[in-house]
C-alpha cells in the first residue's frame, strides 16, 4: 500500500479485517458507553472476511469508539450491529499497544 518507513525498508503497510461476535453484556456496554450513528452501506473488509459478515445488518459506527481503539495511531473502521451482536473491523497498520 506504499507507506514505507525508515525503520523498515520498502512498503510495509498491512491491512487486517475481522468479525467478532459480542456477548450480550459486551454489546450492552458498548452501546451505553459510546454514541453510535447509522452507517449506510456497511463495512468494507478483505475478501476472505466478507462471507462472515452478517447480511441485512443495521450497521452503526462511533467516532468515539474508533478513537478509543486506534488511539489515533492507525486508520480503522468499526461497524456494530447491536441486534446481531456483531462487530466488524478493518484497519491499516494497527500496532500493538505499548
Secondary structure, DSSP 8 states (H G I E B T S, - for coil): ----BTTB-S----EEEEEEE--HHHHHHHHHHS--EE-TT-----HHHHTTS-SS---EE-HHHHHHHHTTSSEEEEEEETTTTEEEEEEES-----
